[in-house]
Amino acid sequence: WHLRRSLLCLQVLAYNRHTYETVALRVIITVIPAPGREPPYQGEFLVGNRNVEELLPAAARDIFLQATASIWEQDDLHVINVTSTLDRGGRVPLPIEGRKEGVYVKVGSHGAFSSCLAAAASPQSRFRCSLGQQPLASCYDTFAPHFAIRWCNLTLLQVWPSPTAPGPVWGSGVLEEGGDFQPPTEVPPQDLLPGYLVTLLVPLAVATLLCLLLGHLMCCRREGV
């Protein structure tokens, strides 16, 4: 993977259950990072009436961004990530018509959050959600009826770039004038004989005692001896 551009080769295999005919398709995906640095203001919305494949097309994301722009009051929004609730530990919905798995959509912007979003993610709103009530929101829900946003799961993040550590400073590779290379001092020789004797004699002494004890139990403690 390259730092600036990533190439992902995906091979899809399909087969016919009746004729067992197989077909292979290779898809090459080019991942290009967004221009500029990562947006510092990021909001994650939980869409309850959509599956992840329904928000992957560009047209569906554009409609979602238009609804988000009316509430966020910013025009530089873009989708950062789209994740299914099943990847976050969610349960598979019942096979009932109209039930969806739910999708987390993370949107980023360089502009600050609007007062409506800040109120919806405030501690007061979290408290109301814990009581089963709707959170505080002073703006009109522009997502309806296309997207059913679960406002109690709204998450607002402020991501600031971490300072980069200074890299190593490379020298010219030439010693300074008058400087001599000082090799490391030699390690004094060590006497390894005591350690060798302890390692060898201690197990040997223990084995000898065990043999003597076993011989005493088997030969010297028999009946009539």
FIZA-476022 format. One record per residue: residue in three letters; residue number from 0; x, y, z of N, C-alpha, C in turn. Coordinates in nm, 3 decimals. Layout:
BEGIN
NODE   rest    nr        nu        nv        nw       cau       cav       caw        cu        cv        cw
NODE    ALA   NUM         X         Y         Z         X         Y         Z         X         Y         Z
...
END
This chain:
BEGIN
NODE   rest    nr        nu        nv        nw       cau       cav       caw        cu        cv        cw
NODE    TRP     0     0.084    -0.119     0.000     0.000     0.000     0.000     0.088     0.124     0.000
NODE    HIS     1     0.061     0.211    -0.092     0.136     0.336    -0.101     0.074     0.439    -0.008
NODE    LEU     2     0.154     0.536     0.034     0.105     0.636     0.129     0.003     0.728     0.065
NODE    ARG     3     0.017     0.757    -0.062    -0.072     0.853    -0.125    -0.183     0.787    -0.205
NODE    ARG     4    -0.156     0.677    -0.268    -0.257     0.611    -0.350    -0.247     0.461    -0.326
NODE    SER     5    -0.362     0.398    -0.307    -0.366     0.255    -0.278    -0.445     0.184    -0.387
NODE    LEU     6    -0.396     0.068    -0.426    -0.463    -0.015    -0.526    -0.506    -0.144    -0.459
NODE    LEU     7    -0.631    -0.178    -0.474    -0.686    -0.301    -0.417    -0.747    -0.382    -0.529
NODE    CYS     8    -0.695    -0.503    -0.545    -0.745    -0.594    -0.648    -0.840    -0.693    -0.583
NODE    LEU     9    -0.965    -0.693    -0.626    -1.070    -0.778    -0.571    -1.118    -0.872    -0.680
NODE    GLN    10    -1.111    -1.001    -0.653    -1.155    -1.101    -0.749    -1.284    -1.165    -0.698
NODE    VAL    11    -1.389    -1.158    -0.780    -1.521    -1.210    -0.745    -1.546    -1.336    -0.827
NODE    LEU    12    -1.581    -1.444    -0.760    -1.611    -1.571    -0.825    -1.759    -1.604    -0.806
NODE    ALA    13    -1.826    -1.645    -0.912    -1.967    -1.683    -0.906    -1.986    -1.811    -0.986
NODE    TYR    14    -2.085    -1.891    -0.942    -2.112    -2.015    -1.013    -2.262    -2.038    -1.021
NODE    ASN    15    -2.300    -2.112    -1.125    -2.439    -2.148    -1.147    -2.468    -2.278    -1.073
NODE    ARG    16    -2.568    -2.277    -0.988    -2.597    -2.395    -0.907    -2.652    -2.511    -0.990
NODE    HIS    17    -2.705    -2.481    -1.105    -2.764    -2.587    -1.189    -2.661    -2.647    -1.284
NODE    THR    18    -2.582    -2.560    -1.348    -2.485    -2.609    -1.446    -2.342    -2.611    -1.391
NODE    TYR    19    -2.321    -2.552    -1.271    -2.188    -2.544    -1.209    -2.089    -2.468    -1.295
NODE    GLU    20    -2.141    -2.381    -1.378    -2.053    -2.295    -1.458    -2.003    -2.180    -1.372
NODE    THR    21    -1.875    -2.152    -1.377    -1.813    -2.048    -1.295    -1.773    -1.930    -1.381
NODE    VAL    22    -1.778    -1.814    -1.320    -1.739    -1.689    -1.385    -1.654    -1.611    -1.286
NODE    ALA    23    -1.544    -1.556    -1.332    -1.453    -1.477    -1.250    -1.447    -1.334    -1.301
NODE    LEU    24    -1.450    -1.240    -1.208    -1.442    -1.098    -1.243    -1.343    -1.032    -1.149
NODE    ARG    25    -1.248    -0.963    -1.206    -1.146    -0.894    -1.127    -1.173    -0.744    -1.130
NODE    VAL    26    -1.184    -0.687    -1.011    -1.215    -0.545    -0.996    -1.097    -0.479    -0.928
NODE    ILE    27    -1.045    -0.374    -0.987    -0.934    -0.297    -0.931    -0.990    -0.166    -0.875
NODE    ILE    28    -0.970    -0.147    -0.746    -1.020    -0.028    -0.675    -0.902     0.060    -0.640
NODE    THR    29    -0.909     0.184    -0.679    -0.807     0.282    -0.649    -0.857     0.372    -0.536
NODE    VAL    30    -0.784     0.374    -0.427    -0.820     0.454    -0.310    -0.729     0.576    -0.307
NODE    ILE    31    -0.791     0.693    -0.322    -0.717     0.819    -0.323    -0.764     0.901    -0.203
NODE    PRO    32    -0.674     0.945    -0.118    -0.717     1.024    -0.002    -0.778     1.156    -0.044
NODE    ALA    33    -0.865     1.209     0.040    -0.929     1.337     0.012    -0.825     1.448     0.010
NODE    PRO    34    -0.844     1.548    -0.074    -0.746     1.658    -0.078    -0.743     1.733     0.054
NODE    GLY    35    -0.623     1.776     0.090    -0.609     1.847     0.216    -0.602     1.749     0.333
NODE    ARG    36    -0.591     1.805     0.451    -0.582     1.720     0.569    -0.719     1.669     0.609
NODE    GLU    37    -0.721     1.579     0.705    -0.845     1.521     0.751    -0.932     1.627     0.816
NODE    PRO    38    -1.063     1.630     0.785    -1.149     1.734     0.842    -1.154     1.722     0.993
NODE    PRO    39    -1.139     1.831     1.065    -1.136     1.824     1.211    -1.271     1.799     1.274
NODE    TYR    40    -1.380     1.833     1.206    -1.514     1.815     1.261    -1.580     1.697     1.189
NODE    GLN    41    -1.616     1.596     1.266    -1.674     1.475     1.210    -1.798     1.436     1.290
NODE    GLY    42    -1.904     1.407     1.218    -2.028     1.363     1.280    -2.071     1.230     1.222
NODE    GLU    43    -2.111     1.139     1.310    -2.153     1.006     1.268    -2.302     0.990     1.295
NODE    PHE    44    -2.378     0.960     1.190    -2.523     0.945     1.197    -2.558     0.798     1.179
NODE    LEU    45    -2.659     0.754     1.252    -2.711     0.618     1.237    -2.841     0.625     1.160
NODE    VAL    46    -2.840     0.569     1.039    -2.957     0.564     0.953    -3.025     0.430     0.976
NODE    GLY    47    -3.145     0.431     1.032    -3.210     0.307     1.070    -3.287     0.238     0.960
NODE    ASN    48    -3.321     0.309     0.853    -3.405     0.249     0.749    -3.329     0.224     0.620
NODE    ARG    49    -3.201     0.197     0.630    -3.120     0.168     0.510    -3.023     0.055     0.540
NODE    ASN    50    -2.987    -0.018     0.432    -2.879    -0.114     0.437    -2.753    -0.049     0.381
NODE    VAL    51    -2.638    -0.111     0.407    -2.513    -0.049     0.368    -2.501    -0.037     0.217
NODE    GLU    52    -2.552    -0.136     0.141    -2.538    -0.130    -0.004    -2.625    -0.021    -0.065
NODE    GLU    53    -2.725     0.029     0.010    -2.811     0.134    -0.042    -2.747     0.272    -0.032
NODE    LEU    54    -2.645     0.286     0.052    -2.577     0.415     0.067    -2.440     0.416     0.004
NODE    LEU    55    -2.401     0.309    -0.063    -2.273     0.309    -0.132    -2.275     0.384    -0.264
NODE    PRO    56    -2.384     0.385    -0.341    -2.383     0.463    -0.466    -2.364     0.613    -0.439
NODE    ALA    57    -2.300     0.680    -0.533    -2.271     0.822    -0.517    -2.399     0.906    -0.511
NODE    ALA    58    -2.503     0.866    -0.586    -2.627     0.944    -0.585    -2.692     0.942    -0.448
NODE    ALA    59    -2.692     0.826    -0.381    -2.751     0.818    -0.247    -2.670     0.900    -0.147
NODE    ARG    60    -2.539     0.898    -0.160    -2.456     0.979    -0.069    -2.476     1.128    -0.092
NODE    ASP    61    -2.496     1.168    -0.216    -2.520     1.310    -0.243    -2.652     1.357    -0.180
NODE    ILE    62    -2.754     1.274    -0.187    -2.881     1.311    -0.123    -2.863     1.321     0.028
NODE    PHE    63    -2.786     1.229     0.085    -2.762     1.235     0.229    -2.683     1.360     0.267
NODE    LEU    64    -2.585     1.398     0.185    -2.506     1.517     0.214    -2.589     1.645     0.202
NODE    GLN    65    -2.681     1.647     0.108    -2.769     1.764     0.096    -2.856     1.781     0.221
NODE    ALA    66    -2.907     1.672     0.273    -2.986     1.680     0.396    -2.899     1.718     0.515
NODE    THR    67    -2.775     1.669     0.517    -2.685     1.702     0.628    -2.643     1.848     0.623
NODE    ALA    68    -2.624     1.902     0.502    -2.581     2.041     0.489    -2.687     2.137     0.544
NODE    SER    69    -2.813     2.103     0.533    -2.918     2.191     0.585    -2.915     2.199     0.736
NODE    ILE    70    -2.871     2.092     0.802    -2.865     2.091     0.948    -2.730     2.137     0.998
NODE    TRP    71    -2.623     2.098     0.928    -2.487     2.134     0.971    -2.455     2.279     0.937
NODE    GLU    72    -2.521     2.333     0.835    -2.499     2.470     0.788    -2.357     2.490     0.735
NODE    GLN    73    -2.307     2.387     0.666    -2.177     2.393     0.600    -2.193     2.337     0.460
NODE    ASP    74    -2.106     2.382     0.368    -2.116     2.337     0.229    -1.995     2.257     0.184
NODE    ASP    75    -1.903     2.224     0.274    -1.785     2.146     0.235    -1.791     2.005     0.294
NODE    LEU    76    -1.910     1.950     0.308    -1.927     1.819     0.368    -1.891     1.709     0.268
NODE    HIS    77    -1.837     1.602     0.320    -1.814     1.482     0.239    -1.819     1.360     0.330
NODE    VAL    78    -1.857     1.247     0.272    -1.871     1.123     0.347    -1.733     1.062     0.369
NODE    ILE    79    -1.702     1.030     0.494    -1.574     0.970     0.529    -1.583     0.819     0.532
NODE    ASN    80    -1.692     0.767     0.588    -1.702     0.622     0.604    -1.849     0.582     0.610
NODE    VAL    81    -1.877     0.463     0.558    -2.010     0.403     0.563    -1.993     0.262     0.618
NODE    THR    82    -2.056     0.234     0.732    -2.038     0.107     0.801    -2.173     0.050     0.839
NODE    SER    83    -2.190    -0.078     0.820    -2.312    -0.146     0.861    -2.314    -0.164     1.012
NODE    THR    84    -2.433    -0.162     1.071    -2.444    -0.186     1.215    -2.404    -0.329     1.251
NODE    LEU    85    -2.410    -0.420     1.155    -2.368    -0.557     1.183    -2.219    -0.564     1.214
NODE    ASP    86    -2.141    -0.471     1.159    -1.998    -0.466     1.190    -1.970    -0.400     1.323
NODE    ARG    87    -2.070    -0.343     1.385    -2.056    -0.279     1.517    -2.123    -0.362     1.627
NODE    GLY    88    -2.153    -0.486     1.599    -2.216    -0.570     1.698    -2.368    -0.571     1.692
NODE    GLY    89    -2.427    -0.514     1.587    -2.571    -0.514     1.575    -2.625    -0.651     1.536
NODE    ARG    90    -2.754    -0.670     1.558    -2.819    -0.797     1.528    -2.877    -0.796     1.388
NODE    VAL    91    -2.883    -0.914     1.331    -2.944    -0.929     1.199    -3.094    -0.905     1.212
NODE    PRO    92    -3.154    -0.817     1.131    -3.297    -0.788     1.144    -3.383    -0.910     1.109
NODE    LEU    93    -3.502    -0.910     1.164    -3.595    -1.018     1.135    -3.639    -1.012     0.989
NODE    PRO    94    -3.665    -1.127     0.929    -3.707    -1.129     0.787    -3.849    -1.078     0.769
NODE    ILE    95    -3.869    -0.953     0.807    -3.999    -0.888     0.792    -3.983    -0.776     0.690
NODE    GLU    96    -4.083    -0.756     0.608    -4.076    -0.655     0.504    -4.058    -0.517     0.566
NODE    GLY    97    -3.961    -0.444     0.517    -3.935    -0.310     0.565    -3.828    -0.301     0.671
NODE    ARG    98    -3.783    -0.414     0.728    -3.678    -0.410     0.829    -3.542    -0.397     0.762
NODE    LYS    99    -3.460    -0.306     0.812    -3.327    -0.283     0.759    -3.224    -0.305     0.869
NODE    GLU   100    -3.101    -0.328     0.828    -2.996    -0.354     0.925    -2.942    -0.227     0.989
NODE    GLY   101    -2.952    -0.113     0.920    -2.901     0.012     0.974    -2.759     0.040     0.927
NODE    VAL   102    -2.728     0.167     0.909    -2.599     0.208     0.856    -2.546     0.327     0.936
NODE    TYR   103    -2.418     0.321     0.971    -2.348     0.435     1.030    -2.280     0.513     0.916
NODE    VAL   104    -2.310     0.642     0.908    -2.252     0.728     0.805    -2.174     0.839     0.876
NODE    LYS   105    -2.044     0.844     0.850    -1.959     0.947     0.911    -1.933     1.056     0.807
NODE    VAL   106    -1.964     1.179     0.845    -1.950     1.296     0.758    -1.850     1.390     0.820
NODE    GLY   107    -1.764     1.449     0.738    -1.663     1.541     0.787    -1.674     1.677     0.723
NODE    SER   108    -1.625     1.778     0.796    -1.627     1.916     0.748    -1.517     1.994     0.818
NODE    HIS   109    -1.473     2.101     0.753    -1.376     2.192     0.815    -1.445     2.303     0.894
NODE    GLY   110    -1.576     2.309     0.887    -1.651     2.407     0.963    -1.706     2.347     1.091
NODE    ALA   111    -1.730     2.432     1.189    -1.776     2.387     1.320    -1.919     2.334     1.311
NODE    PHE   112    -1.958     2.260     1.415    -2.093     2.206     1.422    -2.194     2.319     1.444
NODE    SER   113    -2.313     2.299     1.391    -2.418     2.397     1.412    -2.474     2.382     1.553
NODE    SER   114    -2.550     2.481     1.594    -2.611     2.477     1.727    -2.710     2.362     1.739
NODE    CYS   115    -2.775     2.326     1.629    -2.870     2.216     1.632    -2.799     2.084     1.661
NODE    LEU   116    -2.687     2.057     1.592    -2.614     1.934     1.617    -2.553     1.931     1.756
NODE    ALA   117    -2.502     2.047     1.800    -2.445     2.051     1.934    -2.551     2.024     2.040
NODE    ALA   118    -2.672     2.074     2.019    -2.780     2.049     2.115    -2.823     1.904     2.113
NODE    ALA   119    -2.824     1.842     1.994    -2.867     1.703     1.983    -2.768     1.608     2.048
NODE    ALA   120    -2.641     1.646     2.057    -2.539     1.561     2.119    -2.498     1.609     2.257
NODE    SER   121    -2.573     1.702     2.317    -2.540     1.756     2.448    -2.571     1.656     2.558
NODE    PRO   122    -2.516     1.676     2.679    -2.550     1.586     2.792    -2.698     1.586     2.825
NODE    GLN   123    -2.765     1.699     2.806    -2.909     1.703     2.832    -2.984     1.609     2.736
NODE    SER   124    -2.940     1.607     2.610    -3.003     1.517     2.515    -2.973     1.371     2.548
NODE    ARG   125    -2.851     1.343     2.594    -2.818     1.206     2.633    -2.905     1.162     2.750
NODE    PHE   126    -2.932     1.253     2.841    -3.017     1.219     2.955    -3.159     1.191     2.909
NODE    ARG   127    -3.210     1.271     2.817    -3.344     1.247     2.766    -3.351     1.114     2.691
NODE    CYS   128    -3.244     1.079     2.619    -3.242     0.950     2.549    -3.243     0.834     2.647
NODE    SER   129    -3.174     0.850     2.761    -3.176     0.743     2.861    -3.314     0.723     2.920
NODE    LEU   130    -3.399     0.826     2.915    -3.536     0.815     2.965    -3.634     0.771     2.856
NODE    GLY   131    -3.583     0.746     2.736    -3.670     0.704     2.627    -3.736     0.819     2.555
NODE    GLN   132    -3.685     0.942     2.572    -3.742     1.060     2.508    -3.654     1.103     2.392
NODE    GLN   133    -3.709     1.192     2.309    -3.635     1.245     2.195    -3.533     1.349     2.243
NODE    PRO   134    -3.415     1.352     2.180    -3.315     1.452     2.221    -3.356     1.592     2.179
NODE    LEU   135    -3.283     1.689     2.232    -3.311     1.829     2.199    -3.260     1.860     2.059
NODE    ALA   136    -3.344     1.919     1.978    -3.306     1.958     1.842    -3.393     2.077     1.802
NODE    SER   137    -3.327     2.190     1.776    -3.401     2.312     1.745    -3.424     2.332     1.596
NODE    CYS   138    -3.372     2.243     1.512    -3.385     2.260     1.368    -3.479     2.155     1.311
NODE    TYR   139    -3.521     2.176     1.189    -3.612     2.084     1.122    -3.534     1.965     1.069
NODE    ASP   140    -3.591     1.848     1.085    -3.526     1.725     1.040    -3.539     1.715     0.888
NODE    THR   141    -3.433     1.753     0.818    -3.435     1.751     0.671    -3.406     1.612     0.615
NODE    PHE   142    -3.375     1.513     0.698    -3.348     1.378     0.649    -3.477     1.304     0.613
NODE    ALA   143    -3.584     1.336     0.682    -3.711     1.267     0.658    -3.768     1.311     0.522
NODE    PRO   144    -3.837     1.223     0.450    -3.868     1.084     0.486    -3.770     0.982     0.428
NODE    HIS   145    -3.664     1.030     0.361    -3.573     0.936     0.295    -3.488     0.860     0.395
NODE    PHE   146    -3.441     0.929     0.499    -3.350     0.867     0.595    -3.406     0.886     0.736
NODE    ALA   147    -3.419     0.777     0.807    -3.467     0.781     0.945    -3.345     0.784     1.037
NODE    ILE   148    -3.311     0.904     1.086    -3.194     0.921     1.170    -3.231     0.891     1.315
NODE    ARG   149    -3.151     0.808     1.377    -3.165     0.782     1.521    -3.077     0.881     1.596
NODE    TRP   150    -3.140     0.990     1.639    -3.065     1.101     1.696    -2.999     1.066     1.829
NODE    CYS   151    -3.050     0.966     1.899    -2.986     0.927     2.024    -2.850     0.862     2.002
NODE    ASN   152    -2.821     0.818     1.879    -2.692     0.758     1.847    -2.599     0.855     1.775
NODE    LEU   153    -2.632     0.983     1.775    -2.547     1.083     1.709    -2.416     1.099     1.785
NODE    THR   154    -2.306     1.099     1.712    -2.173     1.116     1.771    -2.100     1.228     1.698
NODE    LEU   155    -2.053     1.326     1.774    -1.976     1.438     1.719    -1.833     1.429     1.770
NODE    LEU   156    -1.738     1.440     1.678    -1.597     1.428     1.712    -1.521     1.547     1.657
NODE    GLN   157    -1.419     1.588     1.732    -1.326     1.690     1.686    -1.188     1.626     1.679
NODE    VAL   158    -1.139     1.607     1.559    -1.012     1.539     1.536    -0.910     1.643     1.492
NODE    TRP   159    -0.807     1.658     1.571    -0.701     1.754     1.540    -0.575     1.677     1.502
NODE    PRO   160    -0.501     1.724     1.403    -0.380     1.651     1.361    -0.276     1.650     1.472
NODE    SER   161    -0.220     1.532     1.495    -0.117     1.518     1.597     0.015     1.574     1.545
NODE    PRO   162     0.092     1.640     1.630     0.221     1.695     1.583     0.315     1.583     1.544
NODE    THR   163     0.379     1.601     1.432     0.473     1.501     1.383     0.607     1.515     1.454
NODE    ALA   164     0.663     1.403     1.492     0.792     1.403     1.559     0.903     1.437     1.459
NODE    PRO   165     1.001     1.515     1.501     1.110     1.548     1.408     1.188     1.424     1.369
NODE    GLY   166     1.221     1.415     1.243     1.294     1.299     1.193     1.441     1.307     1.228
NODE    PRO   167     1.514     1.201     1.200     1.658     1.199     1.232     1.734     1.297     1.144
NODE    VAL   168     1.836     1.355     1.202     1.922     1.450     1.132     2.044     1.374     1.082
NODE    TRP   169     2.058     1.369     0.952     2.169     1.295     0.893     2.291     1.387     0.881
NODE    GLY   170     2.405     1.335     0.922     2.528     1.410     0.910     2.590     1.393     0.772
NODE    SER   171     2.706     1.453     0.757     2.775     1.446     0.628     2.850     1.316     0.609
NODE    GLY   172     2.866     1.238     0.716     2.941     1.113     0.705     3.091     1.130     0.718
NODE    VAL   173     3.138     1.252     0.745     3.281     1.280     0.758     3.307     1.322     0.902
NODE    LEU   174     3.410     1.264     0.963     3.445     1.300     1.099     3.489     1.445     1.106
NODE    GLU   175     3.460     1.508     1.219     3.504     1.645     1.237     3.656     1.651     1.248
NODE    GLU   176     3.707     1.768     1.222     3.853     1.784     1.224     3.906     1.762     1.365
NODE    GLY   177     4.007     1.678     1.375     4.065     1.648     1.505     3.994     1.539     1.580
NODE    GLY   178     3.886     1.485     1.525     3.813     1.380     1.594     3.857     1.243     1.545
NODE    ASP   179     3.889     1.157     1.638     3.931     1.022     1.605     3.821     0.924     1.643
NODE    PHE   180     3.815     0.820     1.568     3.716     0.717     1.597     3.761     0.635     1.718
NODE    GLN   181     3.674     0.629     1.816     3.703     0.554     1.937     3.622     0.426     1.935
NODE    PRO   182     3.688     0.314     1.911     3.612     0.187     1.910     3.565     0.153     2.051
NODE    PRO   183     3.463     0.074     2.062     3.415     0.035     2.195     3.519    -0.047     2.269
NODE    THR   184     3.521    -0.031     2.399     3.617    -0.104     2.481     3.585    -0.253     2.480
NODE    GLU   185     3.691    -0.333     2.492     3.672    -0.478     2.491     3.611    -0.524     2.623
NODE    VAL   186     3.527    -0.623     2.612     3.465    -0.680     2.731     3.565    -0.771     2.800
NODE    PRO   187     3.588    -0.756     2.932     3.685    -0.844     3.000     3.637    -0.989     2.996
NODE    PRO   188     3.729    -1.082     2.983     3.689    -1.225     2.977     3.625    -1.267     3.109
NODE    GLN   189     3.528    -1.350     3.097     3.454    -1.399     3.213     3.489    -1.544     3.239
NODE    ASP   190     3.492    -1.579     3.369     3.519    -1.717     3.408     3.387    -1.794     3.411
NODE    LEU   191     3.369    -1.884     3.317     3.246    -1.959     3.305     3.251    -2.094     3.375
NODE    LEU   192     3.366    -2.129     3.435     3.378    -2.259     3.498     3.284    -2.276     3.618
NODE    PRO   193     3.271    -2.179     3.710     3.178    -2.200     3.824     3.035    -2.222     3.778
NODE    GLY   194     2.991    -2.145     3.683     2.856    -2.166     3.635     2.837    -2.301     3.569
NODE    TYR   195     2.940    -2.345     3.497     2.932    -2.477     3.432     2.925    -2.588     3.535
NODE    LEU   196     3.007    -2.579     3.641     3.006    -2.682     3.744     2.873    -2.686     3.819
NODE    VAL   197     2.818    -2.566     3.849     2.689    -2.564     3.919     2.581    -2.625     3.832
NODE    THR   198     2.584    -2.592     3.705     2.482    -2.646     3.614     2.494    -2.797     3.598
NODE    LEU   199     2.614    -2.849     3.605     2.634    -2.993     3.585     2.625    -3.073     3.714
NODE    LEU   200     2.684    -3.022     3.825     2.694    -3.101     3.946     2.565    -3.103     4.027
NODE    VAL   201     2.491    -2.995     4.029     2.368    -2.993     4.109     2.267    -3.095     4.058
NODE    PRO   202     2.234    -3.101     3.928     2.143    -3.208     3.884     2.200    -3.348     3.907
NODE    LEU   203     2.333    -3.364     3.892     2.394    -3.495     3.913     2.381    -3.539     4.059
NODE    ALA   204     2.400    -3.445     4.154     2.387    -3.478     4.295     2.243    -3.513     4.330
NODE    VAL   205     2.146    -3.439     4.273     2.006    -3.469     4.300     1.970    -3.606     4.244
NODE    ALA   206     2.019    -3.638     4.124     1.990    -3.769     4.065     2.052    -3.881     4.148
NODE    THR   207     2.172    -3.861     4.202     2.237    -3.963     4.286     2.157    -3.988     4.413
NODE    LEU   208     2.111    -3.883     4.479     2.031    -3.899     4.600     1.901    -3.973     4.570
NODE    LEU   209     1.838    -3.941     4.459     1.715    -4.011     4.424     1.740    -4.158     4.397
NODE    CYS   210     1.851    -4.190     4.332     1.884    -4.331     4.306     1.910    -4.406     4.436
NODE    LEU   211     1.983    -4.344     4.528     2.008    -4.408     4.657     1.879    -4.429     4.735
NODE    LEU   212     1.791    -4.330     4.733     1.665    -4.344     4.803     1.579    -4.453     4.740
NODE    LEU   213     1.575    -4.459     4.608     1.496    -4.562     4.542     1.555    -4.702     4.566
NODE    GLY   214     1.690    -4.713     4.564     1.752    -4.842     4.594     1.727    -4.887     4.736
NODE    HIS   215     1.728    -4.794     4.831     1.699    -4.829     4.970     1.556    -4.878     4.985
NODE    LEU   216     1.460    -4.815     4.918     1.321    -4.856     4.930     1.297    -4.992     4.864
NODE    MET   217     1.364    -5.018     4.753     1.335    -5.141     4.679     1.417    -5.260     4.727
NODE    CYS   218     1.540    -5.240     4.777     1.627    -5.350     4.813     1.643    -5.371     4.963
NODE    CYS   219     1.644    -5.266     5.039     1.676    -5.277     5.182     1.554    -5.280     5.272
NODE    ARG   220     1.437    -5.264     5.218     1.317    -5.262     5.301     1.223    -5.377     5.267
NODE    ARG   221     1.276    -5.481     5.203     1.194    -5.598     5.174     1.179    -5.682     5.300
NODE    GLU   222     1.085    -5.771     5.299     1.058    -5.856     5.416     1.175    -5.952     5.440
NODE    GLY   223     1.223    -5.951     5.562     1.333    -6.038     5.602     1.468    -5.976     5.581
NODE    VAL   224     1.476    -5.853     5.535     1.603    -5.786     5.515     1.617    -5.677     5.618
END
